[in-house]
Amino acid sequence: MPSPKDIHGWILDEEVRDMRAYVKIQKVKWQTYGCTIMADGWTGPTRLSIINIMVYCGGSAVFLKSIDASDKIKSAEYLFGILSEVIEQV
């Protein structure tokens, strides 16, 4: 097993590089085949409210980002704004 120091160093750097390459390949598939943008949210016992955004295409899901929505009212307008930004980004 690698030590925490190893993971923080070269192993983490290598994993980040590999994941960026994987996401780049997936983005090409999004353009070719289309994709589905998914949102999932939860509120923890401390009232921390998180919205996770993922993109699904061809059997693979890619985590795109996480939004802290603790101080927001999750209205249709708010969610529309988030998804509109994500659609433009994708």
N, CA and C of each residue as an Amber inpcrd file, in Angstrom:
protein
   270
   0.8440000  -1.1880000   0.0000000   0.0000000   0.0000000   0.0000000
   0.8870000   1.2480000   0.0000000   0.5230000   2.2190000  -0.8080000
   1.2800000   3.4750000  -0.7780000   0.9730000   4.2460000   0.5060000
   1.9490000   5.0020000   0.9290000   1.7650000   5.8180000   2.1260000
   0.9740000   7.0750000   1.7500000   0.4080000   7.7730000   2.7530000
  -0.2840000   9.0310000   2.4560000   0.6270000  10.0350000   1.7330000
   1.9160000  10.0160000   2.0730000   2.8610000  10.9200000   1.4090000
   2.9820000  10.5680000  -0.0750000   3.0490000   9.2610000  -0.3920000
   3.1280000   8.8300000  -1.7840000   1.8740000   9.2390000  -2.5630000
   0.7130000   9.0270000  -1.9520000  -0.5450000   9.3580000  -2.6240000
  -0.6180000  10.8510000  -2.8900000  -0.1560000  11.6520000  -1.9460000
  -0.1870000  13.1030000  -2.1080000   0.7710000  13.5580000  -3.2010000
   1.7740000  12.8050000  -3.4680000   2.7880000  13.1950000  -4.4440000
   2.5180000  12.6470000  -5.8260000   3.3910000  11.7860000  -6.2790000
   3.3750000  11.3350000  -7.6660000   2.1540000  10.4980000  -8.0230000
   1.6140000   9.7300000  -7.0760000   0.4530000   8.8930000  -7.3850000
  -0.7690000   9.7580000  -7.6760000  -1.0010000  10.7520000  -6.8540000
  -2.1270000  11.6520000  -7.0800000  -1.9580000  12.4120000  -8.3920000
  -0.7590000  12.9010000  -8.6450000  -0.5000000  13.6230000  -9.8960000
  -0.7830000  12.7460000 -11.1110000  -0.3920000  11.4850000 -11.0360000
  -0.6140000  10.5520000 -12.1330000  -2.1040000  10.2580000 -12.3210000
  -2.8130000  10.0930000 -11.2260000  -4.2530000   9.8400000 -11.3030000
  -5.0060000  11.0370000 -11.8820000  -4.6310000  12.2410000 -11.4790000
  -5.2600000  13.4500000 -12.0220000  -5.0150000  13.5300000 -13.5250000
  -3.8070000  13.2410000 -13.9560000  -3.4770000  13.2610000 -15.3870000
  -4.3050000  12.2310000 -16.1450000  -4.3740000  11.0130000 -15.5980000
  -5.1520000   9.9560000 -16.2400000  -6.6430000  10.3090000 -16.3090000
  -7.1760000  10.8860000 -15.2460000  -8.5930000  11.2390000 -15.2180000
  -8.8970000  12.3590000 -16.2100000  -8.0150000  13.3340000 -16.3160000
  -8.2150000  14.4080000 -17.3080000  -8.2200000  13.8520000 -18.7310000
  -7.3520000  12.8910000 -19.0060000  -7.3160000  12.2580000 -20.3280000
  -8.6130000  11.4880000 -20.5700000  -9.1050000  10.7810000 -19.5650000
 -10.3580000  10.0320000 -19.6800000 -11.5310000  10.9720000 -19.9610000
 -11.6230000  12.0690000 -19.2220000 -12.7170000  13.0300000 -19.4100000
 -12.6390000  13.6510000 -20.8030000 -11.4440000  13.9110000 -21.2860000
 -11.2730000  14.4710000 -22.6270000 -11.8380000  13.5060000 -23.6800000
 -11.5820000  12.2220000 -23.5220000 -12.1190000  11.2070000 -24.4350000
 -13.6450000  11.1770000 -24.3410000 -14.1690000  11.2620000 -23.1240000
 -15.6230000  11.2470000 -22.9410000 -16.2740000  12.4590000 -23.5900000
 -15.6340000  13.6230000 -23.5020000 -16.2030000  14.8350000 -24.0980000
 -16.3330000  14.7160000 -25.6120000 -15.4190000  14.0170000 -26.2550000
 -15.5250000  13.7680000 -27.6910000 -16.7580000  12.9050000 -27.9620000
 -16.9970000  11.9170000 -27.1200000 -18.1800000  11.0660000 -27.2670000
 -19.4620000  11.8680000 -27.0870000 -19.4540000  12.8430000 -26.1650000
 -20.6350000  13.6750000 -25.9510000 -21.0100000  14.3930000 -27.2400000
 -19.9960000  14.9110000 -27.9420000 -20.2450000  15.6350000 -29.1910000
 -20.7640000  14.6940000 -30.2700000 -20.2700000  13.4730000 -30.2960000
 -20.6330000  12.5150000 -31.3390000 -21.9920000  11.8820000 -31.0860000
 -22.2300000  11.4200000 -29.8650000 -23.4150000  10.6250000 -29.5660000
 -24.4690000  11.3600000 -28.7430000 -24.1530000  12.5340000 -28.2400000
 -25.0550000  13.2170000 -27.3250000 -24.8360000  12.7170000 -25.9080000
 -25.4770000  13.3410000 -24.9580000 -25.2850000  12.9600000 -23.5620000
 -26.4900000  13.3790000 -22.7390000 -26.5280000  12.8850000 -21.5300000
 -27.5610000  13.2370000 -20.5720000 -26.9020000  13.9230000 -19.3850000
 -27.4190000  15.0700000 -19.0270000 -26.9090000  15.7970000 -17.8540000
 -27.8030000  15.4240000 -16.6740000 -27.1770000  15.0020000 -15.5910000
 -27.9200000  14.5490000 -14.4160000 -27.5330000  15.3920000 -13.2020000
 -28.5010000  15.6190000 -12.3450000 -28.2600000  16.3340000 -11.0960000
 -28.8200000  15.5010000  -9.9490000 -28.0960000  15.4820000  -8.8530000
 -28.5120000  14.7500000  -7.6700000 -28.1730000  15.6250000  -6.4770000
 -29.0780000  15.7430000  -5.5510000 -28.8120000  16.5870000  -4.3940000
 -29.1420000  15.8800000  -3.0970000 -28.5560000  16.3570000  -2.0450000
 -28.8460000  15.8410000  -0.7160000 -28.5530000  16.9160000   0.3160000
 -29.2100000  16.7870000   1.4440000 -28.9780000  17.6840000   2.5780000
 -28.6150000  16.8160000   3.7680000 -27.4730000  17.1110000   4.3720000
 -27.0070000  16.3370000   5.5050000 -27.6280000  16.8010000   6.8080000
 -27.3180000  16.1010000   7.8970000 -27.8920000  16.4470000   9.1960000
 -27.4620000  17.8200000   9.7020000 -26.3720000  18.3530000   9.1660000
 -25.9210000  19.6830000   9.5810000 -26.4730000  20.7800000   8.6660000
 -27.4280000  20.4050000   7.8000000 -28.0900000  21.3090000   6.8490000
 -27.1930000  21.7150000   5.6870000 -26.0730000  21.0250000   5.5050000
 -25.2340000  21.2350000   4.3300000 -25.9690000  20.6270000   3.1440000
 -26.2210000  21.4430000   2.1280000 -26.9780000  20.9910000   0.9660000
 -26.0730000  21.0130000  -0.2610000 -25.9160000  19.8700000  -0.8920000
 -25.0050000  19.7120000  -2.0220000 -25.8010000  19.2750000  -3.2530000
 -25.4540000  19.8540000  -4.4050000 -25.9930000  19.4100000  -5.6890000
 -24.8120000  18.9250000  -6.5180000 -24.8660000  17.6590000  -6.9330000
 -23.8200000  17.0810000  -7.7730000 -24.3080000  17.0470000  -9.2160000
 -23.4360000  17.4040000 -10.1420000 -23.7480000  17.4120000 -11.5630000
 -22.8690000  16.3610000 -12.2430000 -23.5300000  15.4680000 -13.0070000
 -22.8240000  14.4200000 -13.7300000 -23.2920000  14.4250000 -15.1830000
 -22.4520000  13.8700000 -16.0620000 -22.8110000  13.7320000 -17.4700000
 -22.7040000  12.2550000 -17.8240000 -23.7660000  11.7290000 -18.4440000
 -23.8270000  10.3170000 -18.8050000 -23.8360000  10.1750000 -20.3140000
 -23.0410000   9.2250000 -20.8220000 -23.0050000   8.9430000 -22.2520000
 -22.4650000   7.5340000 -22.4580000 -23.2070000   6.7220000 -23.1820000
 -22.7160000   5.4110000 -23.5930000 -22.2490000   4.5020000 -22.4790000
 -22.9610000   4.4710000 -21.3780000 -22.6010000   3.5690000 -20.2920000
 -21.5900000   4.1290000 -19.3060000 -21.1440000   5.3650000 -19.4980000
 -20.1740000   5.9790000 -18.5860000 -20.7260000   7.2900000 -18.0450000
 -20.5450000   7.5000000 -16.7620000 -20.9340000   8.7590000 -16.1300000
 -19.6730000   9.4710000 -15.6590000 -19.6360000  10.7740000 -15.8920000
 -18.5050000  11.5990000 -15.4750000 -19.0270000  12.6400000 -14.4900000
 -18.4170000  12.7060000 -13.3160000 -18.7360000  13.7510000 -12.3460000
 -18.1980000  15.0630000 -12.8860000 -19.0660000  16.0660000 -12.9900000
 -18.6440000  17.3470000 -13.5420000 -18.3190000  18.3580000 -12.4420000
 -19.2420000  18.5070000 -11.4840000 -18.9740000  19.4450000 -10.3930000
 -19.9660000  19.2550000  -9.2680000 -19.6530000  19.8640000  -8.1560000
 -20.4950000  19.8340000  -6.9780000 -20.7510000  21.2780000  -6.5620000
 -21.9880000  21.5780000  -6.1900000 -22.3660000  22.9430000  -5.8270000
 -22.8780000  22.9470000  -4.3960000 -22.3490000  23.8620000  -3.5780000
 -22.8560000  24.0390000  -2.2260000 -24.0850000  24.9460000  -2.3220000
 -25.2470000  24.3800000  -2.0870000 -26.4950000  25.1310000  -2.1920000
 -27.1400000  25.3220000  -0.8200000 -26.3270000  25.3210000   0.2110000
 -26.8370000  25.3940000   1.5770000 -27.6410000  26.6660000   1.8330000
 -27.2120000  27.7620000   1.2440000 -27.8840000  29.0330000   1.5020000
 -28.8320000  29.4320000   0.3660000 -29.2140000  28.4770000  -0.4650000
 -30.0910000  28.7500000  -1.6050000 -31.4370000  28.0750000  -1.4260000
 -32.4520000  28.6750000  -1.9870000 -33.7580000  28.0370000  -2.0920000
 -33.7590000  27.2970000  -3.4220000 -33.9620000  26.0170000  -3.3820000
 -33.8540000  25.1940000  -4.5910000 -35.1360000  25.2680000  -5.4050000
 -35.3940000  26.4570000  -5.9200000 -36.5810000  26.6850000  -6.7430000
 -36.3120000  26.2340000  -8.1730000 -37.3550000  26.1960000  -8.9750000
 -37.2100000  25.8360000 -10.3880000 -36.2840000  26.8240000 -11.0910000
 -36.3740000  28.0950000 -10.7450000 -35.5270000  29.1090000 -11.3690000
 -34.0530000  28.9040000 -11.0310000 -33.7840000  28.5760000  -9.7770000
 -32.4020000  28.3450000  -9.3540000 -31.8170000  27.1300000 -10.0750000
 -32.5680000  26.0340000 -10.0930000 -32.0890000  24.8240000 -10.7630000
 -31.9600000  25.0400000 -12.2720000 -32.8710000  25.7890000 -12.8610000
 -32.7780000  26.1100000 -14.2860000 -31.4850000  26.8640000 -14.5710000
 -31.1390000  27.8160000 -13.7050000 -29.8950000  28.5710000 -13.8830000
 -28.6670000  27.6730000 -13.8350000 -28.6390000  26.7720000 -12.8810000
 -27.5060000  25.8430000 -12.7610000 -27.4160000  24.9730000 -14.0140000
 -28.5380000  24.3710000 -14.3980000 -28.5160000  23.4700000 -15.5590000
 -28.2230000  24.2120000 -16.8650000 -28.6800000  25.4470000 -16.9880000
 -28.3580000  26.2330000 -18.1860000 -26.8540000  26.4490000 -18.3060000
 -26.2050000  26.7750000 -17.1930000 -24.7450000  26.9500000 -17.2030000
 -24.0390000  25.6430000 -17.5860000 -24.5220000  24.5330000 -17.0300000
 -23.9050000  23.2470000 -17.3140000 -24.0830000  22.8870000 -18.7870000
 -25.2530000  23.1310000 -19.3280000 -25.4950000  22.8430000 -20.7520000
 -24.5330000  23.6360000 -21.6150000 -24.3330000  24.8990000 -21.3150000
 -23.3820000  25.7220000 -22.0720000 -21.9600000  25.1860000 -21.9290000
 -21.6110000  24.7450000 -20.7360000 -20.2690000  24.2120000 -20.4770000
 -20.0460000  22.9100000 -21.2420000 -21.0540000  22.0530000 -21.2520000
 -20.9340000  20.7530000 -21.9250000 -20.9740000  20.9570000 -23.4280000
